[in-house]
Amino acid sequence: MRNIKVSKDRLVVAIANNRTKPNEEYSLMMSEYKKNLLDATRKMLAENDTKTSGFQTKINLTEPVNHDQEYGRVRSMLEMSVEDEITLSNDEYRQYVMDEWVWASGFELSKSMYLNNII
């Protein structure tokens, strides 16, 4: 199936429901990121305190990415639409209804690293 017509109201509900979990996970990831950043900064400062040259000045941490704006964009587009039914492609259905975005695997990897303290 290439395209499917769905109820705009049901699609808005699906987007709203799908939006909640990544936002909660992002908040947890940012909390861990901030802790790790603070720990790494303290460690770097302590190590540099005894040096006269060759200072470490970089911290290798990747900030978690918030994808909330993507859900918001889709929701806004739906709210602006005058149609009661929306035609979705297979890819759009996968993202909006099934919550399988192209960025999902990277988000899951980042989440596992931060929430399992692998960093």
Backbone as JSON, one array per atom type, in Angstrom:
{
  "sequence": "MRNIKVSKDRLVVAIANNRTKPNEEYSLMMSEYKKNLLDATRKMLAENDTKTSGFQTKINLTEPVNHDQEYGRVRSMLEMSVEDEITLSNDEYRQYVMDEWVWASGFELSKSMYLNNII",
  "N": [[0.85, -1.17, 0.0], [0.65, 2.13, -0.92], [-0.34, 4.71, -0.26], [-2.51, 6.04, 2.28], [-5.64, 7.05, 3.56], [-6.38, 8.82, 6.43], [-8.13, 9.62, 9.44], [-8.06, 12.95, 10.41], [-8.37, 13.79, 13.07], [-7.83, 11.43, 14.53], [-5.2, 11.08, 13.8], [-3.98, 13.35, 14.92], [-4.28, 12.69, 17.63], [-2.67, 10.38, 17.72], [-0.13, 11.48, 17.15], [0.16, 13.18, 19.37], [0.15, 11.31, 21.48], [2.42, 9.78, 20.79], [4.4, 11.66, 21.11], [4.91, 12.08, 23.78], [6.55, 10.09, 25.19], [9.27, 10.23, 24.01], [9.89, 12.87, 24.81], [9.91, 12.72, 27.61], [11.99, 10.89, 27.93], [14.07, 12.34, 26.76], [14.35, 14.42, 28.62], [15.31, 12.99, 30.85], [17.71, 12.05, 29.74], [19.04, 14.49, 29.3], [19.42, 15.35, 31.9], [21.24, 13.41, 32.84], [23.29, 13.93, 31.03], [24.06, 16.53, 31.79], [25.02, 15.99, 34.38], [27.19, 14.29, 33.74], [28.71, 16.07, 32.22], [29.37, 18.02, 34.11], [30.86, 16.43, 35.92], [32.99, 15.65, 34.22], [34.1, 18.13, 33.67], [34.96, 18.98, 36.2], [36.87, 16.97, 36.69], [38.68, 17.48, 34.59], [39.55, 20.07, 35.28], [40.79, 19.53, 37.73], [42.88, 17.84, 36.9], [44.28, 19.59, 35.24], [45.1, 21.48, 37.02], [47.52, 20.87, 38.19], [49.32, 21.02, 36.16], [51.73, 22.64, 33.99], [51.79, 23.01, 31.36], [50.37, 21.69, 28.29], [47.62, 21.45, 28.62], [44.45, 19.93, 29.13], [41.65, 20.66, 27.23], [39.3, 19.98, 26.1], [36.12, 18.38, 26.2], [34.71, 15.35, 25.62], [31.74, 14.8, 24.98], [28.54, 14.02, 23.79], [25.8, 15.96, 23.2], [22.44, 15.18, 23.99], [19.79, 14.9, 21.55], [16.89, 16.74, 20.97], [13.84, 15.89, 19.67], [11.38, 17.01, 19.63], [10.41, 19.18, 18.16], [9.85, 18.14, 15.67], [7.58, 16.54, 16.02], [5.92, 18.61, 16.81], [5.84, 20.19, 14.49], [4.46, 18.53, 12.68], [2.04, 18.29, 14.05], [1.19, 20.97, 14.05], [0.89, 21.39, 11.3], [-1.23, 19.65, 10.82], [-3.23, 20.86, 12.36], [-3.57, 23.19, 10.94], [-4.62, 22.31, 8.58], [-7.43, 22.09, 6.43], [-8.74, 19.86, 5.82], [-10.63, 16.92, 6.65], [-9.79, 14.38, 6.42], [-6.62, 12.92, 6.01], [-4.11, 12.23, 3.7], [-1.65, 9.86, 3.84], [1.66, 8.84, 3.09], [3.43, 5.69, 2.9], [5.85, 5.96, 4.34], [5.31, 8.28, 5.85], [3.16, 7.36, 7.4], [4.47, 5.37, 8.86], [6.17, 6.96, 10.42], [4.45, 8.93, 11.72], [2.26, 7.5, 12.83], [3.13, 4.91, 13.64], [5.35, 5.68, 14.98], [8.01, 5.43, 14.14], [10.59, 6.86, 13.39], [13.2, 8.18, 11.23], [15.34, 8.94, 12.76], [15.18, 7.43, 15.02], [16.75, 5.13, 15.78], [19.27, 6.2, 16.36], [18.55, 7.86, 18.46], [17.72, 5.96, 20.35], [20.15, 4.65, 20.82], [21.68, 6.72, 21.93], [20.1, 7.2, 24.19], [20.37, 4.75, 25.57], [23.07, 4.87, 26.18], [23.27, 7.12, 27.89], [21.33, 6.62, 29.92], [22.11, 4.2, 30.93], [24.49, 4.75, 31.97], [26.86, 4.51, 30.41], [28.54, 6.3, 29.35]],
  "CA": [[0.0, 0.0, 0.0], [1.48, 3.33, -1.04], [-0.95, 5.82, 0.47], [-3.69, 5.72, 3.07], [-6.35, 8.19, 4.12], [-6.66, 8.64, 7.85], [-8.86, 10.7, 10.1], [-7.15, 13.97, 10.96], [-8.49, 13.77, 14.53], [-7.1, 10.26, 15.04], [-3.78, 11.33, 13.57], [-3.56, 14.31, 15.95], [-4.16, 11.93, 18.87], [-1.49, 9.52, 17.6], [1.06, 12.33, 17.28], [0.24, 13.63, 20.77], [0.56, 10.16, 22.3], [3.8, 9.41, 20.45], [5.3, 12.76, 21.49], [5.15, 12.08, 25.23], [7.67, 9.25, 25.64], [10.59, 10.8, 23.7], [10.12, 14.07, 25.61], [10.29, 12.28, 28.96], [13.32, 10.28, 27.82], [15.02, 13.42, 26.51], [14.58, 15.1, 29.9], [16.2, 12.12, 31.63], [19.03, 12.05, 29.09], [19.69, 15.79, 29.55], [19.84, 15.35, 33.3], [22.47, 12.62, 32.89], [24.3, 14.66, 30.26], [24.55, 17.63, 32.63], [25.84, 15.39, 35.45], [28.44, 13.84, 33.12], [29.47, 17.26, 31.82], [29.91, 18.6, 35.33], [31.92, 15.52, 36.39], [34.13, 15.74, 33.3], [34.7, 19.46, 33.86], [35.69, 18.94, 37.48], [38.05, 16.11, 36.5], [39.61, 18.2, 33.73], [40.13, 21.16, 36.07], [41.71, 18.94, 38.72], [44.08, 17.38, 36.2], [45.0, 20.75, 34.7], [45.57, 22.31, 38.13], [48.91, 20.54, 38.52], [50.14, 21.12, 34.96], [52.2, 23.96, 33.56], [51.53, 23.05, 29.92], [49.66, 20.5, 27.82], [46.32, 21.42, 29.28], [43.28, 19.35, 28.47], [40.65, 21.72, 27.1], [38.1, 19.47, 25.43], [35.33, 17.34, 26.82], [34.1, 14.6, 24.54], [30.38, 14.35, 25.29], [27.57, 14.4, 22.77], [24.55, 16.4, 23.8], [21.26, 14.52, 23.44], [19.02, 15.7, 20.59], [15.46, 16.8, 21.22], [13.09, 15.81, 18.41], [10.03, 17.5, 19.88], [9.99, 20.1, 17.1], [9.31, 17.37, 14.54], [6.2, 16.25, 16.38], [5.21, 19.89, 16.81], [5.62, 20.62, 13.11], [3.39, 17.71, 12.12], [0.79, 18.69, 14.73], [0.82, 22.29, 13.54], [0.39, 21.22, 9.93], [-2.55, 19.04, 10.9], [-4.17, 21.85, 12.88], [-3.82, 24.19, 9.89], [-5.29, 21.67, 7.45], [-8.89, 22.21, 6.39], [-9.25, 18.53, 5.48], [-10.98, 16.01, 7.75], [-9.0, 13.18, 6.17], [-5.26, 13.24, 5.57], [-3.48, 11.14, 2.96], [-0.27, 9.62, 4.28], [2.47, 7.85, 2.4], [3.9, 4.61, 3.75], [6.86, 6.52, 5.25], [4.65, 9.19, 6.8], [2.4, 6.52, 8.33], [5.46, 4.74, 9.74], [6.66, 7.96, 11.37], [3.42, 9.62, 12.5], [1.37, 6.59, 13.54], [3.9, 3.85, 14.26], [6.42, 6.35, 15.72], [9.28, 4.86, 13.67], [11.25, 7.95, 12.67], [14.54, 7.84, 10.75], [16.3, 9.25, 13.81], [14.86, 6.64, 16.22], [17.83, 4.24, 16.21], [20.28, 7.05, 17.0], [17.99, 8.31, 19.73], [17.77, 4.81, 21.26], [21.55, 4.44, 21.18], [22.02, 7.81, 22.86], [19.36, 6.96, 25.43], [20.97, 3.64, 26.3], [24.37, 5.31, 26.69], [23.1, 8.02, 29.03], [20.53, 6.06, 31.02], [22.81, 3.06, 31.5], [25.78, 5.29, 32.42], [27.96, 3.97, 29.61], [29.36, 7.44, 28.95]],
  "C": [[0.9, 1.24, 0.0], [0.95, 4.49, -0.21], [-2.18, 5.33, 1.22], [-4.32, 7.02, 3.55], [-6.68, 7.87, 5.56], [-7.43, 9.84, 8.37], [-7.86, 11.69, 10.7], [-7.19, 13.94, 12.49], [-7.72, 12.6, 15.14], [-5.6, 10.44, 14.87], [-3.22, 12.32, 14.59], [-3.37, 13.6, 17.29], [-2.92, 11.04, 18.85], [-0.21, 10.32, 17.79], [1.24, 12.77, 18.74], [0.7, 12.5, 21.68], [2.01, 9.78, 22.04], [4.81, 10.43, 20.93], [5.73, 12.67, 22.95], [6.41, 11.34, 25.64], [9.04, 9.83, 25.27], [10.9, 12.07, 24.5], [10.55, 13.72, 27.03], [11.71, 11.7, 28.94], [14.39, 11.34, 27.58], [15.35, 14.16, 27.8], [15.52, 14.3, 30.79], [17.62, 12.13, 31.06], [19.76, 13.37, 29.36], [20.17, 15.89, 30.98], [21.15, 14.59, 33.46], [23.61, 13.32, 32.15], [24.91, 15.78, 31.11], [25.43, 17.11, 33.76], [27.21, 14.98, 34.9], [29.32, 15.01, 32.72], [30.12, 17.91, 33.04], [31.05, 17.74, 35.89], [33.17, 15.63, 35.53], [34.85, 17.08, 33.45], [35.52, 19.5, 35.14], [36.98, 18.12, 37.36], [39.11, 16.83, 35.66], [40.31, 19.33, 34.5], [41.13, 20.63, 37.1], [43.0, 18.48, 38.06], [44.92, 18.55, 35.7], [45.61, 21.61, 35.81], [47.04, 22.07, 38.44], [49.85, 20.67, 37.32], [50.63, 22.54, 34.72], [52.05, 24.12, 32.05], [50.78, 21.77, 29.54], [48.3, 20.34, 28.46], [45.26, 20.71, 28.44], [42.2, 20.42, 28.43], [39.36, 21.25, 26.45], [37.44, 18.37, 26.23], [34.56, 16.66, 25.71], [32.78, 13.99, 24.97], [29.45, 14.85, 24.19], [26.26, 14.75, 23.46], [23.37, 15.66, 23.16], [20.47, 15.48, 22.53], [17.54, 15.6, 20.92], [14.72, 16.84, 19.88], [11.66, 16.32, 18.55], [9.52, 18.41, 18.76], [9.42, 19.37, 15.9], [7.86, 16.96, 14.8], [5.36, 17.52, 16.32], [4.91, 20.38, 15.41], [4.47, 19.85, 12.48], [2.05, 18.11, 12.74], [0.3, 20.02, 14.22], [0.26, 22.2, 12.13], [-1.01, 20.62, 9.94], [-3.6, 20.05, 11.39], [-4.51, 22.91, 11.84], [-4.59, 23.61, 8.7], [-6.8, 21.83, 7.55], [-9.54, 20.87, 6.07], [-9.59, 17.74, 6.74], [-10.23, 14.69, 7.63], [-7.66, 13.59, 5.58], [-4.71, 12.0, 4.85], [-2.01, 11.05, 3.38], [0.4, 8.6, 3.38], [2.86, 6.76, 3.4], [4.91, 5.13, 4.78], [6.25, 7.45, 6.28], [3.86, 8.39, 7.83], [3.34, 5.87, 9.35], [5.93, 5.73, 10.81], [5.55, 8.45, 12.29], [2.56, 8.68, 13.34], [2.16, 5.53, 14.3], [5.06, 4.39, 15.11], [7.8, 5.76, 15.42], [9.96, 5.89, 12.77], [12.65, 7.51, 12.22], [15.6, 8.05, 11.83], [16.16, 8.33, 15.02], [16.02, 5.76, 16.69], [18.95, 5.03, 16.89], [19.83, 7.54, 18.36], [18.06, 7.19, 20.76], [19.2, 4.53, 21.72], [22.0, 5.48, 22.2], [21.36, 7.59, 24.21], [20.01, 5.85, 26.23], [22.32, 4.04, 26.89], [24.21, 6.18, 27.93], [22.38, 7.37, 30.2], [21.14, 4.82, 31.62], [24.21, 3.44, 31.94], [26.97, 4.66, 31.73], [28.95, 5.07, 29.26], [30.5, 7.61, 29.94]]
}
